[in-house]
């Protein structure tokens, strides 16, 4: 096996060429690629090697010898500890350029047919790229030094918790509720889950706000069904946080990276909070997926609806539909909308949302897109348009084959992962023409990007 060109602990000087998919700087040392978090393009940096392999190396930024004009001071006091954001040190206009470049890098890697001709539109950003997240999901721990319960996020690639009392990308209302709930956990000295010992009860706190309605929901995620001091905690939340209209408990008994378990218990108030997008009101239960940036969600789904260019009498499939956000936004223009999702609560919410709006031309079923779309096709249902908004893993192979076998006239792909999008376009480009790709910055200060792709049948 060939030896690494550099050794752990070695210090080298690098010129940074571009940013990688996680927002890290990329440079080359004797033709070997080196990844350096917090380094920026056009910078010359001093780097200490932390991981050396024959093919690549990772390094820690020691000193910036020549500074990029796009470098700014990160305003968050725990930015370099917390794993939540990756780009606070990069000026916002340059973040938007990076997200378009990220898409280009993915296309160059996977090379779908004709990719060099794809129109890549400028990334749509936010006027104020801070305080946008409508959901806080913070892990809990008992700090052994202070004997206090804390809530926060894990450091990147670790389970070391960084306590957070003011997250700069979090809606202020959610942070206020989070801090108050943590104070109450301390007041009643409640048993916090210890991952190493696999003991304790309270694992995670989730707080979600309906931006348009102001309604707030608190979800206690526990290791077991036990909930000591439940009545006292509910009473205190009612008194101190009248804006909280829903209190729930989710039980996650497994040692897993999945935050939520299958069982959700209603403790007090409403079982779901309301949110409005594109003048449509949605019920959000604890496990239902909903975009984390409602302001940009309107933009994203608006772009998706524009790309779909729906005509009267057309039938639409809304795959990975969640609570029905996209489908219900176009149901008044379509002959029929069908949607599917794997989470029963989300489908129940979608059905309830359709009922509330008085739409009788919608059908929502629990199941995977790769199972239900072929089933509907076999039953003779032929959608004029399909809109897909899959998880980060992209489209299931079975679903791609069903789409390729019976292509609709138009397909809109909303992606939260440029790599899996580019991979899927390799197959989709065989039967669809890629009209354009529109990136939307849903998560300012992070390396993540959403993209709307308009495809039409060849």
C-alpha positions as CSV (number, residue, x, y, z in Angstrom):
1,X,0.0,0.0,0.0
2,X,1.5,3.4,-1.0
3,X,2.5,5.8,1.9
4,X,0.7,9.0,2.6
5,X,2.5,12.1,1.2
6,X,2.0,13.9,4.5
7,X,2.0,12.7,8.1
8,X,-0.3,13.4,11.0
9,X,0.9,16.5,12.9
10,X,2.8,17.9,9.9
11,X,2.3,21.6,9.1
12,X,2.0,22.7,5.5
13,X,1.1,25.8,3.5
14,X,-1.8,25.5,1.1
15,X,-3.6,27.7,-1.5
16,X,-7.3,27.0,-1.3
17,X,-9.0,26.5,-4.7
18,X,-12.6,26.0,-3.9
19,X,-15.1,24.8,-1.3
20,X,-16.2,21.2,-1.0
21,X,-19.7,19.8,-0.3
22,X,-19.5,20.3,3.4
23,X,-18.3,23.9,3.0
24,X,-14.6,23.0,3.8
25,X,-11.7,24.6,1.8
26,X,-10.0,22.4,-0.7
27,X,-6.3,22.7,-1.7
28,X,-3.7,20.5,-3.2
29,X,-0.3,19.5,-1.8
30,X,1.9,17.7,-4.3
31,X,-1.3,16.9,-6.3
32,X,-3.0,15.3,-3.3
33,X,-6.3,16.8,-2.2
34,X,-6.4,18.3,1.3
35,X,-9.7,19.3,3.1
36,X,-9.5,22.3,5.5
37,X,-12.6,23.4,7.4
38,X,-13.1,27.2,7.7
39,X,-10.6,28.0,4.9
40,X,-11.9,29.9,1.9
41,X,-11.0,30.0,-1.9
42,X,-8.1,32.3,-2.9
43,X,-6.7,32.1,0.6
44,X,-3.2,31.0,1.5
45,X,-3.3,29.1,4.8
46,X,-1.1,27.3,7.3
47,X,-2.6,23.8,8.0
48,X,-1.9,21.1,10.5
49,X,-2.6,17.7,9.1
50,X,-5.1,15.8,11.3
51,X,-5.7,12.8,9.1
52,X,-3.3,11.4,6.4
53,X,-4.2,8.7,3.9
54,X,-2.5,7.8,0.6
55,X,-5.4,9.4,-1.4
56,X,-6.3,12.5,0.6
57,X,-5.6,14.4,3.8
58,X,-7.6,16.5,6.3
59,X,-6.2,19.4,8.2
60,X,-6.9,22.0,10.9
61,X,-6.6,25.7,10.0
62,X,-3.7,27.1,12.0
63,X,-3.3,30.6,10.4
64,X,-4.7,32.5,7.4
65,X,-1.6,34.0,5.7
66,X,-3.5,35.6,2.8
67,X,-7.2,36.5,3.5
68,X,-10.1,36.2,1.1
69,X,-12.1,39.4,0.6
70,X,-15.2,37.3,1.3
71,X,-14.1,36.3,4.8
72,X,-16.3,37.8,7.6
73,X,-16.3,37.4,11.4
74,X,-18.7,34.7,12.5
75,X,-21.1,36.3,14.9
76,X,-22.0,33.1,16.9
77,X,-19.9,32.6,20.0
78,X,-20.0,28.8,19.6
79,X,-19.7,28.6,15.8
80,X,-16.4,26.8,15.8
81,X,-17.5,24.3,18.4
82,X,-21.1,23.6,17.3
83,X,-21.7,21.4,14.2
84,X,-24.9,23.2,13.2
85,X,-23.5,25.8,10.7
86,X,-20.5,25.6,8.4
87,X,-20.4,29.0,6.5
88,X,-20.8,31.8,9.0
89,X,-17.3,33.0,8.2
90,X,-18.3,33.5,4.5
91,X,-20.0,36.7,3.3
92,X,-23.7,35.9,2.4
93,X,-23.4,36.8,-1.3
94,X,-20.5,34.4,-1.6
95,X,-22.6,31.7,0.2
96,X,-25.1,32.0,-2.6
97,X,-22.4,31.7,-5.3
98,X,-21.0,28.6,-3.5
99,X,-24.4,26.9,-3.5
100,X,-24.7,27.3,-7.3
101,X,-21.1,26.0,-7.7
102,X,-21.9,23.0,-5.4
103,X,-24.6,22.0,-8.0
104,X,-22.1,22.4,-10.8
105,X,-19.5,20.2,-9.0
106,X,-22.2,17.5,-8.5
107,X,-23.1,17.6,-12.2
108,X,-19.5,17.4,-13.3
109,X,-19.0,14.4,-11.1
110,X,-22.0,12.3,-12.3
111,X,-22.1,13.8,-15.9
112,X,-25.8,13.3,-16.8
113,X,-26.4,13.6,-20.5
114,X,-26.0,17.1,-21.8
115,X,-25.2,18.5,-18.3
116,X,-22.9,21.2,-19.7
117,X,-25.9,22.8,-21.4
118,X,-28.2,22.8,-18.3
119,X,-29.2,26.4,-17.4
120,X,-28.1,26.9,-13.7
121,X,-30.1,30.0,-12.4
122,X,-28.6,32.2,-9.7
123,X,-29.4,31.0,-6.1
124,X,-32.4,32.7,-4.5
125,X,-31.3,33.9,-1.1
126,X,-32.9,35.7,1.9
127,X,-32.9,39.4,2.7
128,X,-32.1,38.5,6.3
129,X,-30.3,35.1,6.4
130,X,-30.6,34.7,10.2
131,X,-33.3,33.5,12.8
132,X,-35.2,31.5,10.2
133,X,-35.5,28.0,11.6
134,X,-39.0,27.1,12.8
135,X,-38.0,24.0,14.8
136,X,-35.4,23.5,17.5
137,X,-34.4,19.9,18.3
138,X,-31.9,20.0,21.0
139,X,-30.3,17.1,22.8
140,X,-30.2,17.0,26.6
141,X,-27.3,16.2,29.0
142,X,-26.5,16.6,32.7
143,X,-23.3,18.6,32.9
144,X,-21.1,16.8,35.4
145,X,-19.0,19.9,36.2
146,X,-22.0,22.2,37.0
147,X,-24.6,19.5,37.9
148,X,-27.0,21.4,35.6
149,X,-29.2,20.1,32.8
150,X,-28.2,21.7,29.4
151,X,-29.7,21.5,25.9
152,X,-27.8,22.0,22.6
153,X,-26.3,20.4,19.5
154,X,-23.5,17.9,19.0
155,X,-20.1,18.9,17.7
156,X,-19.5,17.8,14.2
157,X,-18.7,14.0,13.9
158,X,-19.1,13.5,17.7
159,X,-21.6,13.1,20.5
160,X,-20.0,15.9,22.5
161,X,-22.8,18.3,23.3
162,X,-22.4,22.1,22.9
163,X,-24.8,23.9,25.2
164,X,-26.8,26.6,23.4
165,X,-29.0,29.3,24.8
166,X,-29.1,31.6,21.8
167,X,-28.9,30.0,18.3
168,X,-28.6,32.7,15.7
169,X,-30.3,30.7,13.0
170,X,-33.2,29.7,15.3
171,X,-36.5,31.6,15.5
172,X,-36.3,33.6,18.8
173,X,-39.7,32.2,19.9
174,X,-38.4,28.6,19.8
175,X,-35.2,29.5,21.7
176,X,-37.2,31.3,24.4
177,X,-39.4,28.2,24.9
178,X,-36.4,25.9,24.9
179,X,-34.6,27.9,27.5
180,X,-37.7,28.0,29.8
181,X,-38.3,24.2,29.5
182,X,-34.6,23.5,30.3
183,X,-35.0,25.7,33.4
184,X,-38.0,23.7,34.5
185,X,-36.1,20.4,34.0
186,X,-33.5,21.8,36.3
187,X,-36.0,23.1,38.8
188,X,-37.6,19.6,39.2
189,X,-34.2,17.8,38.8
190,X,-35.6,15.4,36.2
191,X,-33.6,12.3,35.1
192,X,-31.7,13.1,31.8
193,X,-30.8,10.2,29.5
194,X,-27.2,9.2,29.7
195,X,-26.1,7.6,26.4
196,X,-23.1,5.7,27.8
197,X,-24.9,4.2,30.7
198,X,-28.2,3.9,28.7
199,X,-30.1,5.2,31.7
200,X,-32.3,8.2,32.5
201,X,-35.5,9.3,30.8
202,X,-35.4,12.7,29.0
203,X,-33.4,12.6,25.8
204,X,-34.4,15.5,23.5
205,X,-36.6,18.6,23.5
206,X,-38.3,19.6,20.3
207,X,-40.0,23.0,19.9
208,X,-41.8,24.0,16.7
209,X,-43.5,27.3,15.9
210,X,-46.1,28.1,13.2
211,X,-44.6,31.3,11.9
212,X,-47.8,32.6,10.4
213,X,-50.0,31.6,13.4
214,X,-47.6,32.1,16.3
215,X,-48.6,28.7,17.7
216,X,-45.9,26.7,19.5
217,X,-45.6,23.0,20.3
218,X,-43.3,21.3,22.8
219,X,-42.4,17.7,22.4
220,X,-40.5,15.8,25.2
221,X,-38.6,12.8,23.6
222,X,-38.1,10.2,26.3
223,X,-36.4,6.8,26.7
224,X,-39.5,5.2,28.2
225,X,-43.2,6.0,28.8
226,X,-42.4,7.3,32.2
227,X,-42.8,11.1,32.8
228,X,-42.0,12.2,36.3
229,X,-43.5,15.5,37.5
230,X,-45.7,15.6,34.4
231,X,-48.5,17.6,35.8
232,X,-46.2,20.1,37.5
233,X,-44.3,20.6,34.3
234,X,-47.4,21.1,32.2
235,X,-48.8,23.6,34.8
236,X,-45.6,25.6,34.8
237,X,-45.4,25.7,30.9
238,X,-49.1,26.9,30.9
239,X,-48.2,29.7,33.3
240,X,-44.8,30.8,31.9
241,X,-45.4,30.2,28.2
242,X,-49.0,30.9,27.3
243,X,-48.0,30.9,23.6
244,X,-47.4,27.1,23.8
245,X,-50.7,25.5,22.6
246,X,-49.6,21.9,22.4
247,X,-47.5,19.6,24.7
248,X,-46.6,16.1,23.5
249,X,-44.4,13.2,24.5
250,X,-42.6,10.9,22.0
251,X,-41.1,7.6,23.2
252,X,-37.8,6.5,21.7
253,X,-36.6,3.4,23.6
254,X,-33.9,2.4,21.1
255,X,-30.2,3.2,21.1
256,X,-30.2,4.9,17.7
257,X,-29.4,8.1,15.9
258,X,-33.1,8.5,15.0
259,X,-34.4,11.2,17.3
260,X,-38.1,10.1,17.4
261,X,-39.7,6.8,18.1
262,X,-43.0,5.4,16.7
263,X,-45.2,6.2,19.8
264,X,-46.4,9.8,20.4
265,X,-48.6,10.6,23.4
266,X,-50.8,13.7,23.7
267,X,-50.2,15.4,27.1
268,X,-52.0,18.8,26.8
269,X,-53.6,21.2,24.4
270,X,-53.9,20.7,20.7
271,X,-52.4,17.6,19.1
272,X,-51.1,19.6,16.2
273,X,-50.2,23.3,15.5
274,X,-51.2,25.2,12.5
275,X,-49.0,26.9,9.8
276,X,-49.9,28.7,6.6
277,X,-47.9,28.4,3.3
278,X,-49.1,30.0,0.0
279,X,-52.4,30.8,1.7
280,X,-53.0,27.2,2.6
281,X,-53.3,26.2,6.3
282,X,-51.6,23.0,7.5
283,X,-51.8,20.9,10.7
284,X,-48.4,19.9,11.9
285,X,-48.3,16.9,14.3
286,X,-44.9,16.2,16.0
287,X,-43.5,13.6,13.5
288,X,-44.9,15.3,10.4
289,X,-42.1,16.6,8.1
290,X,-42.3,20.3,7.3
291,X,-39.6,22.5,5.9
292,X,-37.5,24.3,8.5
293,X,-37.5,27.7,6.9
294,X,-41.1,28.7,6.2
295,X,-40.2,32.0,4.5
296,X,-38.0,30.2,1.9
297,X,-40.4,27.3,1.7
298,X,-42.9,29.7,0.1
299,X,-40.2,30.6,-2.4
300,X,-39.2,26.9,-2.9
301,X,-42.7,25.6,-3.4
302,X,-43.6,28.6,-5.5
303,X,-40.7,27.7,-7.8
304,X,-41.8,24.1,-7.8
305,X,-45.4,25.1,-8.8
306,X,-44.1,27.5,-11.5
307,X,-41.9,24.6,-12.9
308,X,-45.0,22.3,-12.9
309,X,-46.9,24.9,-15.0
310,X,-50.1,23.1,-14.2
311,X,-53.1,23.3,-16.6
312,X,-56.8,22.7,-15.8
313,X,-57.8,19.0,-16.2
314,X,-54.3,17.8,-15.4
315,X,-53.6,15.0,-12.9
316,X,-50.6,15.4,-10.5
317,X,-48.7,13.0,-8.3
318,X,-47.1,14.6,-5.2
319,X,-44.5,12.0,-4.2
320,X,-43.0,12.2,-0.6
321,X,-45.9,14.6,0.1
322,X,-45.5,15.1,3.9
323,X,-48.6,17.0,5.1
324,X,-49.6,17.8,1.5
325,X,-47.8,21.2,1.3
326,X,-47.2,21.2,-2.5
327,X,-50.2,19.2,-3.7
328,X,-52.7,21.2,-1.8
329,X,-51.2,24.4,-3.1
330,X,-52.1,23.3,-6.7
331,X,-55.2,21.2,-6.0
332,X,-57.5,24.1,-6.9
333,X,-55.9,24.2,-10.4
334,X,-55.8,20.4,-11.0
335,X,-58.3,17.7,-12.0
336,X,-56.8,15.3,-9.4
337,X,-53.9,15.3,-6.9
338,X,-52.5,12.1,-5.4
339,X,-49.8,12.0,-2.7
340,X,-48.0,9.4,-0.6
341,X,-45.8,9.4,2.4
342,X,-44.4,6.7,4.8
343,X,-45.5,8.4,8.0
344,X,-49.2,7.7,8.8
345,X,-49.5,10.9,10.9
346,X,-48.3,13.0,8.0
347,X,-50.9,11.4,5.7
348,X,-53.6,11.9,8.3
349,X,-52.6,15.5,8.5
350,X,-52.7,15.8,4.6
351,X,-56.2,14.2,4.5
352,X,-57.4,16.6,7.3
353,X,-55.8,19.6,5.5
354,X,-57.6,18.6,2.2
355,X,-60.9,18.2,4.0
356,X,-60.6,21.6,5.7
357,X,-59.9,23.2,2.3
358,X,-62.9,21.4,0.8
359,X,-60.9,19.6,-1.8
360,X,-62.6,16.4,-3.0
361,X,-60.1,15.9,-5.9
362,X,-57.2,14.7,-3.6
363,X,-56.1,11.2,-2.5
364,X,-53.4,10.6,0.1
365,X,-52.1,7.1,0.9
366,X,-49.6,5.7,3.4
367,X,-46.8,3.9,1.6
368,X,-43.6,4.4,-0.3
369,X,-43.6,6.2,-3.7
370,X,-41.8,3.2,-5.2
371,X,-44.7,0.9,-4.2
372,X,-47.7,3.2,-4.8
373,X,-46.8,4.8,-8.1
374,X,-46.4,1.5,-10.0
375,X,-49.6,0.3,-8.3
376,X,-51.5,3.4,-9.5
377,X,-50.0,3.0,-13.0
378,X,-51.1,-0.6,-13.1
379,X,-54.6,0.5,-12.2
380,X,-54.6,2.8,-15.3
381,X,-53.9,6.1,-13.6
382,X,-51.6,8.2,-15.8
383,X,-50.5,11.5,-14.2
384,X,-49.8,14.5,-16.5
385,X,-47.2,15.7,-14.0
386,X,-45.1,14.3,-11.1
387,X,-43.5,16.4,-8.4
388,X,-40.9,14.6,-6.2
389,X,-39.3,16.0,-3.0
390,X,-37.3,13.0,-1.7
391,X,-35.1,12.7,1.4
392,X,-31.3,13.2,1.1
393,X,-30.9,9.7,-0.2
394,X,-32.7,10.7,-3.4
395,X,-35.1,8.7,-5.5
396,X,-35.5,5.0,-4.9
397,X,-34.3,2.9,-7.9
398,X,-37.7,1.2,-8.2
399,X,-39.4,4.6,-8.4
400,X,-37.0,5.8,-11.1
401,X,-37.7,2.7,-13.1
402,X,-41.5,3.3,-12.8
403,X,-41.1,6.9,-13.9
404,X,-38.9,5.9,-16.9
405,X,-41.3,3.1,-17.9
406,X,-44.3,5.4,-17.9
407,X,-42.9,9.0,-18.1
408,X,-45.3,11.8,-17.4
409,X,-45.2,14.9,-19.7
410,X,-43.5,16.8,-17.0
411,X,-41.5,16.1,-13.9
412,X,-40.4,18.5,-11.2
413,X,-37.6,17.3,-8.9
414,X,-37.1,19.2,-5.6
415,X,-33.8,18.1,-4.1
416,X,-32.1,18.8,-0.7
417,X,-28.9,16.9,-1.8
418,X,-27.1,18.0,-5.0
419,X,-25.1,14.7,-5.2
420,X,-28.1,12.4,-5.2
421,X,-29.9,14.8,-7.6
422,X,-27.0,14.6,-10.1
423,X,-26.9,10.8,-9.7
424,X,-30.6,10.5,-10.4
425,X,-30.4,12.9,-13.4
426,X,-28.1,10.4,-15.1
427,X,-31.1,8.1,-15.5
428,X,-33.9,10.7,-15.8
429,X,-32.1,12.6,-18.6
430,X,-32.5,9.5,-20.8
431,X,-36.3,10.3,-21.2
432,X,-36.6,13.9,-19.9
433,X,-35.1,17.1,-21.2
434,X,-33.7,19.2,-18.3
435,X,-35.1,22.7,-18.8
436,X,-33.3,24.4,-15.9
437,X,-32.1,24.1,-12.3
438,X,-33.0,26.7,-9.8
439,X,-31.1,26.6,-6.4
440,X,-32.9,28.1,-3.4
441,X,-31.0,28.9,-0.1
442,X,-33.2,27.2,2.5
443,X,-30.4,27.0,5.1
444,X,-28.3,30.2,5.2
445,X,-25.0,29.8,7.1
446,X,-24.9,26.1,6.3
447,X,-23.5,24.1,3.3
448,X,-26.9,22.7,2.4
449,X,-28.9,23.8,-0.6
450,X,-32.2,23.0,-2.2
451,X,-32.7,22.8,-5.9
452,X,-35.8,22.8,-8.1
453,X,-35.3,21.0,-11.5
454,X,-37.8,21.4,-14.3
455,X,-37.9,18.3,-16.6
456,X,-40.1,17.7,-19.7
457,X,-40.6,14.5,-21.6
458,X,-38.4,14.2,-24.7
